[in-house]
Amino acid sequence: MSETLSSRREALADRYDIEQTLGEGGMATVYVARDLRHHRKVALKVLKPNLAAVLGAERFLKEIKVTANLQHPHILGLYDSGAANGSPFYVMPLVQGESLRARLDRETMLPIPEAVRIAQQVDGWIDMEQGRFAGAIAPLKKAAARQGRSPVVRVC
């Protein structure tokens, strides 16, 4: 186990039990964790410590504020946020299922009706939020849940 993961587990041990790494991007690492208070699995996104020290946490803190204020059926909400060992974090619902990126890597092309449906949902969300973001929309990641549910958009 890496020193970073070990220190994060220790810093959050009273609130979250980090089970595994779900993904990693340029700014943050996302973990599968168990919310100890509510007895549910969650996605826990933590700013990388080196970025917090060098660049500051302003961009990540702005992401947390924006995410906390979004309300749409296809956007994951914010459960919690805070800081652990000086690194900001926030907690979202954990969506089970294959990501749209993984599906596109596997299938290369979606059936046209499904691609249109996804594009309309993302476009509807962007239209709804355009005033709030004024064109500065963070990169979007889409996760299509199993059981044929509509995709969920995360601001990440």
C-alpha positions as CSV (number, residue, x, y, z in Angstrom):
1,M,0.0,0.0,0.0
2,S,1.4,3.4,-0.9
3,E,2.3,6.0,1.8
4,T,-0.3,8.4,0.3
5,L,-3.1,5.9,0.4
6,S,-2.1,4.8,3.9
7,S,-2.0,8.4,5.2
8,R,-5.4,9.1,3.5
9,R,-7.0,6.1,5.1
10,E,-5.7,7.2,8.5
11,A,-6.8,10.8,8.1
12,L,-10.3,9.8,7.1
13,A,-10.7,6.7,9.3
14,D,-13.4,8.2,11.5
15,R,-15.6,9.0,8.5
16,Y,-14.7,6.8,5.6
17,D,-13.1,3.4,5.0
18,I,-11.2,3.6,1.7
19,E,-11.5,0.3,0.0
20,Q,-9.7,0.8,-3.4
21,T,-8.6,3.3,-6.0
22,L,-11.4,3.8,-8.6
23,G,-9.5,6.2,-10.9
24,E,-6.8,8.9,-11.1
25,G,-6.6,12.1,-13.1
26,G,-4.3,15.0,-13.3
27,M,-5.7,16.7,-10.3
28,A,-7.2,14.1,-8.0
29,T,-7.6,10.5,-7.1
30,V,-11.0,8.9,-6.8
31,Y,-11.5,6.0,-4.3
32,V,-14.3,3.6,-3.5
33,A,-15.0,4.1,0.1
34,R,-17.5,3.1,2.7
35,D,-19.3,6.0,4.5
36,L,-19.2,4.8,8.1
37,R,-22.0,7.0,9.3
38,H,-24.6,6.1,6.6
39,H,-23.4,2.6,5.8
40,R,-23.1,3.1,2.0
41,K,-20.4,2.9,-0.6
42,V,-19.4,6.3,-2.0
43,A,-16.9,7.8,-4.5
44,L,-14.3,9.9,-2.5
45,K,-12.4,12.4,-4.7
46,V,-9.2,13.7,-3.1
47,L,-6.9,16.5,-4.5
48,K,-3.4,15.2,-5.0
49,P,-1.1,16.4,-2.2
50,N,1.6,17.6,-4.5
51,L,-0.9,19.9,-6.4
52,A,-2.3,21.2,-3.2
53,A,1.2,22.2,-2.0
54,V,2.5,23.6,-5.3
55,L,-0.6,25.1,-7.1
56,G,-2.9,25.6,-4.2
57,A,-6.4,24.1,-3.9
58,E,-8.5,27.0,-5.3
59,R,-9.5,25.2,-8.5
60,F,-10.5,22.1,-6.6
61,L,-12.4,24.1,-4.0
62,K,-14.3,25.9,-6.9
63,E,-15.2,22.5,-8.3
64,I,-16.6,21.5,-4.9
65,K,-18.7,24.6,-4.7
66,V,-20.1,24.2,-8.2
67,T,-20.8,20.5,-7.6
68,A,-22.6,21.3,-4.3
69,N,-25.0,23.6,-6.1
70,L,-25.9,21.5,-9.1
71,Q,-29.3,19.8,-9.2
72,H,-30.3,17.7,-12.2
73,P,-31.5,14.1,-12.6
74,H,-28.3,13.2,-14.6
75,I,-25.7,14.9,-12.3
76,L,-24.2,13.2,-9.3
77,G,-24.8,15.3,-6.2
78,L,-22.3,16.1,-3.4
79,Y,-22.7,14.2,-0.1
80,D,-19.8,15.7,1.9
81,S,-16.6,17.7,1.6
82,G,-13.7,18.6,3.8
83,A,-9.9,18.3,4.0
84,A,-7.7,15.4,5.1
85,N,-4.0,16.1,5.9
86,G,-4.3,19.4,4.1
87,S,-5.8,17.9,0.9
88,P,-9.4,18.9,0.1
89,F,-11.8,16.1,-0.8
90,Y,-15.5,15.6,-1.7
91,V,-17.8,12.7,-1.6
92,M,-20.4,11.7,-4.3
93,P,-22.7,8.7,-4.9
94,L,-20.9,5.7,-6.3
95,V,-22.3,4.7,-9.6
96,Q,-22.0,1.0,-10.5
97,G,-21.6,0.1,-14.1
98,E,-19.4,0.7,-17.1
99,S,-18.3,4.2,-17.9
100,L,-19.2,5.7,-21.3
101,R,-15.4,6.0,-22.0
102,A,-14.9,2.2,-21.3
103,R,-17.9,1.4,-23.5
104,L,-16.7,3.5,-26.4
105,D,-13.2,1.9,-26.0
106,R,-14.9,-1.5,-26.3
107,E,-17.6,-0.8,-28.9
108,T,-16.0,2.1,-30.8
109,M,-19.4,3.3,-31.9
110,L,-22.8,3.5,-30.2
111,P,-26.1,2.8,-31.9
112,I,-27.3,6.1,-33.4
113,P,-30.5,6.3,-31.2
114,E,-28.5,5.8,-28.0
115,A,-25.8,8.3,-29.1
116,V,-28.6,10.9,-29.8
117,R,-30.3,10.2,-26.4
118,I,-27.0,10.7,-24.5
119,A,-26.1,13.9,-26.5
120,Q,-29.6,15.3,-25.9
121,Q,-29.2,14.7,-22.1
122,V,-25.8,16.3,-22.0
123,D,-26.9,19.2,-24.2
124,G,-30.0,19.7,-21.9
125,W,-27.8,19.9,-18.9
126,I,-25.3,22.3,-20.5
127,D,-28.3,24.6,-21.6
128,M,-29.7,24.4,-18.0
129,E,-26.3,25.3,-16.4
130,Q,-24.9,27.7,-19.0
131,G,-25.7,30.8,-17.0
132,R,-24.0,29.3,-13.9
133,F,-20.9,28.3,-15.8
134,A,-20.7,31.1,-18.4
135,G,-18.9,28.8,-20.7
136,A,-16.3,27.6,-18.2
137,I,-17.6,24.1,-17.9
138,A,-15.2,21.7,-16.3
139,P,-14.4,18.4,-18.2
140,L,-17.4,16.1,-18.1
141,K,-17.3,12.5,-17.5
142,K,-20.3,10.3,-18.2
143,A,-21.1,7.1,-16.5
144,A,-23.9,4.9,-17.9
145,A,-25.3,2.8,-15.1
146,R,-26.4,-0.8,-15.8
147,Q,-30.1,-1.7,-15.9
148,G,-30.6,0.7,-18.8
149,R,-30.8,3.8,-16.7
150,S,-29.9,7.2,-18.3
151,P,-26.3,8.3,-18.1
152,V,-25.1,10.3,-15.1
153,V,-22.8,13.2,-15.6
154,R,-20.2,14.0,-13.1
155,V,-18.3,17.4,-13.0
156,C,-14.7,16.3,-12.5
